[in-house]
Amino acid sequence: MLSTFGQPRQALTQVLNFALVLSTAFMLWKGLSVATDSPSPIVVVLSGSMEPAFQRGDLLFLWNRGMDTQIGEIVVYNVKGKDIPIVHRVVRRYGGGEQPLKLLTKGDNNPSDDTALYAKGQGYLDRSTDIIGSVVGYIPFVGYVTILLSEHPWLKTVLLGLMGVMVVLQRE
């Protein structure tokens, strides 16, 4: 390990390789964002409010190109003033065409609609501003890693440390 630091050229190569991996992941994320027209093209289900359709930890793929959202469609939205996206089904729609499309949502496993979750004074979601995207696919339980990392912050440190050690010990 010490011999790696003794050779500045090899150490620089390893640092650049690590930076390349990070920048590639960032570019892929931004490319997906542009292709799907969604600021978050992939999200993780964080609660059981959509069971049995989606379980906690499912990884969802979003598409935001079609603005004519239908009743029964599952959408992901952000509430003004809150940072956590919510995954729920559209149960009612208002307007459309000449008027802005307004949506009312509800979790499949919830007894009532989402009006209590919306921002104060908001009785519906504006399709053009509040919706992040519609769910077009999912992979079960793959997002559980994200949940574990957010619920156990020390795990992030361990994983980053392991990645750093692997980069340092990597030989070309």
N, C-alpha and C positions, 0 to 999 in steps of 0.2 A: 504494500500500500504506500509506503514512504517513497519507494522508487517511482511511483506515478507522479508524485509532486516534485521529484527531482528532475523530471523531464517536462519543462514548461510547454513544449509543443504538444505533447500527448495530453497534458492536463487541459490545455486550451481546446483541443479537439473534443474531449469529453464534455466540457462545458458547452461548447457549441452544439454538439449532438443533442444534449438535454434541452437547450434553447430551441433547437429545430423541432423536437417532438412537441414541446409546448406551443410553439407558434403554429405548427400544423394542426393541432387540435383546435386552436382558436380560429384559424381560417376555415376549417371544416364547419365549426359552429356558425360562424358568420355567413358562410355559403348556404347552409341550410336555412338560416334566418331569411336570407334574400329569396331563396327558391320557394319557401312556404309562405312568405309575407307575414311572418310571425316573429316577435321578439324572442320567444321561447318555443322553438319548434319541437322540443322534447321535454316532457314534464313527468314527474313521479307522483303517483297517487299517495297522499299522505294520511288519509283517514279511511274509515270504512263506510262513508256516506253513500258510496255508489255500489255497494255490494247488492246483488251478486254479479253485476256487470263487470266491475273492476274491484280487485282486492288491493289492500294496502301494499305498496311496493311495486305495483305494476308500472311499467315504463310506457308512456303514451306518446304517439307521434301525432303532431298537429298539422293542419292545413288551414290557411286563412285566405285563400284566393277567392272562394265563393262567398258572396255577401248575402245570399238568400237562404238564411238558416231556417230549417223546417222544425216543426214540433216533433219531438222524439230524438232529435239530434243531440249528441253529447258534446258540450262545449267547455272550454276552459276560459275562465274570466278572472280579471283582477278587480278588486274593490278599491275605490279611491281611499287612500290613506292606509291601506294594508298591503303588505308585500308578498303574501302567500297566494299563489294561484288556486282557484277552486274549480273542481271538475264536477259538473252537474248536467242534468238533462233539461232541454227546453220543454216546458209544459204549456206555454202560451206565447203567442206573438201578436204584436200590434203594429199597425202601419205597414210599411213596405211600399215599393213603387216610388211615388212622388214624396211620400212622407218617410222620415227616418224609421228604420226597423227597430222596434223595442221588443225585448225578450224577457220572459219570466222563467226562472229555472228552479229545479228542485232536485235534491239528491234522491236516488232510488230507495235508499234505506232510511230516509228522513220522513217524519210524519207530515211536515208542512213545507210550503214553498220557501224560497230563499230571501224574501223581503226583509227578514230580520238580519240577514248577513250583509245586505247592501249598505252603502254609505247612508248617513243620516239624511232623510228627506228623499231618498231615491227609492222609487217603487218598481223599477224595472231596469234592465241593462240596455244601453245603447249599443247596437251591433257594431257600429263603426269605431267606437272608442273603448268600450269595456271588454270586448271579446278578444282573447289572445289567439284562439283558433278552434277548429272543430276536430274532434278525434277521428283519425282515419285508420289507426292501427295501434296495436300494443304488443308488448312482450311481458308475460307474467313474471312477477317477482324480481326482475333484473334490477329494478330501482331500489331494492332493499339496501344495497350498499350505501346509497345516498342517505337513506333514513338513518342507518347505523352511524355514519360519519357525522350527521347533524346532532344525533342524540348522545353520542360519545365523542366529544371533541379531542380527547387524548388519542383516539384512533387515527385522526388526521396527522398528528405529529409522528406517530409510529410509521404510518405509510409513507409520509414524505421523507422521513429518515431512511427507511429501507430503499426508497427510490434513489436518494442521494448516495447511499453506500454502493448500490448497484452501478451507478454511473461512475463512481470513483474506481471501483474494482474491475470495470469492464476493460477488456483488452482487445485491441484491434490487430 
